[in-house]
Amino acid sequence: MQRLVNLRPGRAGALFLGMAPFLLILLVYITGSQARLAENEKDKLLPSFSQMGEAMQRIAVEPSKRTGKIDFWQDTGSSLRRLGLGVAIAALVGLTLGVFTGAIPMVGATISPLLTVISLVPPLALLPILFIVFGLGEVSKVALIAIGIAPFIARDMLQRTREIPAEQLVKAQTLGANSAQIITRVILPQLMPRLTESVRLSLGTAWLFLISAEAIASTDGLGYRIFLVRRYMSMDIILPYVVWITLLAFLFDFLLRHANRKLFPWYEQGGAA
């Protein structure tokens, strides 16, 4: 008798099984939407796809009467700019802290406890402080993203640095390498693909901080728009925006994985996730 743990789907079967949950969710939504609209054609909780299409036509194609710009693309551009800056700063800070705390014992003994404590502070609790210090502009939003994910990246880089075999470091020293050369020529090349993986894993959290900051104090952005129209129960705009954010997050994850495979094929061949 064939055991379930040994059954593996083929390519076509895996594709079907992977799509089945999405199709089921879509079917349930369509059924629920039709039922609610049949009872009340003005119902806003589960808008039809035609209603969402009309709403997105207004916000993604027609210029805003207030600003003269197309709100959807303005929101997307503003959010991506904040997200990109915040993640880039967090990656740079996290890599620097992780490498030095992991490679230099004296620095690790000094910084590692502080890094552990900082990583336990809820970043959203710091948002009012950031608004007070940096104001309500772009700096506070970017700072929240950077502060929110930098400790995670730093601790991951610290752990990855300490996992590098000591034999490699000993061989480099035997060949006359100094500390700077060991860091730049032995440690950093091995950490770069791991840094990409760490950024991938932190993107979901970065989106959370971005949406939170935009919802509280912003004049544009994907999070701003969602929380602006919620007061009107405009699910015909909220749902497409949520789907759009999900697609962007999936695209970034895919691009980072693809970049890792192209730039560091040895890392993928080594069994990286």
N, C-alpha and C positions, 0 to 999 in steps of 0.2 A: 504493500500500500504506500502510495506516494505521500510523504509528509508535507504539510503546508510550508514548513520552514525551508524546504528544498525546491519549491516551485518558483520559477523565475519567468517573468513575462518576456516575450520577444520585443523587438523594436516597436512594432505596430501596437502590441498589447500595452507596452509601457506608455506609449503616446496616448492611447485611449484612456487608460487608468489615470494618467496625469490630468487629462482634460475633463474627466467625468465630474469631479467636485465643482469645477467652475461652471460647467453646464447645468449641474443640479442647482447651484445657487442662482444662476440666471433664470432658470425655469421657475423656481420658487418666487423670485422677485416679480417676474412678469405676471404670474398667477395672482400674487397678492396685490399688485398694482391694479390689475384689471378688476379685481373684486372690490377694492376700495373705491375706485373711480366709478364703478357701476352704481354704487350706493350714493356717492357724492362726487360729482364731476369737478368740484373745486377743492377736493382733498389735496393736501400738500405733502403728506407724509411719504407716500410712495408714488412719485410722479412717473408718468409714462416716458418712454424713450423719445417720443415726439416732443413732449414738453421740455425734456432736458435739452434736446436739440435746438429748440427755439430759444431757450434761455442762453445756451452757449453761443448761438448765432449773434445774440445781442452783445454778449460780453467778450467774445473772441474775434469778432469780425468788424462790428460797428464801433467807431471811435466814441469815447465817453464824451458826453455833453459838458461835463465839468472840467476835464483835463485836456480833451482833444486827443488822447491816446487810447489805444486799445487795452482795456483793463487786464484781460487774461494774459497777454504777453508782457505787459508791464509788471504784473504780479510775478510771473514766472522769472523774468530777468532779475528783479530785485531779490527774490528768494535765493536764486542760484548764486548770485554774487555774494550774498551774506554767507550762504552755506560753504561756498568754495573758499572764501577767506578764512572762515572759522576752522574748517577742517585742515587747511594748509598750515595755519599757525599751530594748531594742536599737533599735527604730525611732526612739524619741525621741533617744537618744544618737547614733545614726548620722546622723539628719537634722541635728542641731545641729552635729556635727563636720563633716559634709560641706558644709553651707552656709557655715560660717565659713571653713573651709580653702579652699573654692573661690571665695568672693566677696571675701575680704580677703587680698591677696597676702602681707602680713606674717605673718598667722596660718598661711597655707598653707606658707610657707617654714619655719615652725617646727614645725608639727604633721604635715605630710604625710610626711616621712621616718619619723617615729615610728609613724604609722598604718600605713605599709607594712610595717615590721618586725613590729608586733603582729599584723597579718593573717597573717603567715607562721608564727606560733606555733601548734602543734596544740592546740586547746582541751582535748581529752581529757587531754593531758599536764598540764594545770593542775588537773585534778579533785582529786588528792590535796591540793594546796595549798589549794584552796577548802574542802575538808573540814576541814583543819587550822585555817584562819582563821575560817570561818563555822560550823563544826560540821557535823553530819549532818542538820540540819533542812532546812526549805524554802528558806532563803536560798541555800545552796550550789547547789541544783538550779536555781533561777531564775537565779543568777549565771552558771552554766555556759552556759545558753541565751543569755543576754544577751551574755556575752563571746564566745561562739562565732560569733554572726551579726552583732553590731554592727560589726565592722571591714568586713565585706563591704558592709553597707548604707552605711556612711560613705564608703567608696571609690566606691561607685556614685553616691551623692549628690554627691560631689566632682566626679566626671567629668561628671555631668549639669549641675551648676552651671556648669562651665567651657564647656559646649556652648551655653549661652544666648547668642544673638547679641549681640555688643558694641554693636550699634546700639541695642538696647533700653536698655542701661545708659546710653549716651550721651544718648539722648533724655530719660530720666528725670532725669539730672543737669541737662540743659538747662532742664527745667521746674522746677528748684529742689529736687529730691528729695535728701535727705541719705542717708548710708549705711544707717541703720536703715529708712528708707522704701523704699529700693531693695531691701533684703533682704525686707521684709515684703510689699511691694506688687508687685514685679516678679519676684523670684526664687522665693519660697515658693509662690505660686499655680501656677507652672509645675512645681514639684518634687513637689507633693502626689500627683498620679497616678503619677508615676515612683516615689515612695516605696512606694505600694501594690504596684506591679510588683516592686520590690526585695524587699518582704516576702514576696510570693508565691514568688519564686525561692529564698528562704532558708528556707521552711517545712520542706522536706524535711530540711535540715541541723538545724533546730531540733528536729524529732522525734527525730533520731539522738541528739542530746545529751540530750534528755529521757529516752529509753529507757535510755541508758547510765547516767545518774545514778540513775535509779530501780532499775536492776538491781543497782547496787553498794551503795547505802545508802538504803533506804526501807521503809516498812511498808504502803504501798498504792501504787496506780498501775498503769497498763497494763504498763509495763516490769517492775515488781516482780513482778506476777502471772506473766508469761511465764517469767521466770527462776526463780520459786519452783517452778512445776510441772514445769519441765524435768527436775528430778532424778527425777521419777516417770515421765518420758517421756509426759506427758499431752498428746499431740498433739491430742486431742479438745477441749482448751481452748486450746492455743497457736494452732492454725490459725484458729479463730474470732476470737481476739484480734487476730491479724495482719490478718485481713480487716477487722475493725472499725477498726483504726488506719488502714488504707488508705482506708476509706470516709470517715472523719473528715478525713483530709488532702485527699481529693478535694472534700469539701463546703466546706472552708475556701478552697481554691483557687477553686472556683466562686463563692462568696460575694464574695470579693475582686474577682474579675473583674467580677461583676455590679455591685458597688458602684462600681467605676471607670467603668463605662459610664453609670451613672445620674448620678453626681456630676460626672464630667468627660467629657461626650460629645465635646467638641472633641479630646480626646486620642485617643480611639478613631478618630475620623474622620481624624486625622492619620497613621494607619497604624501605631499601636502594636500590639505583638504581644499 
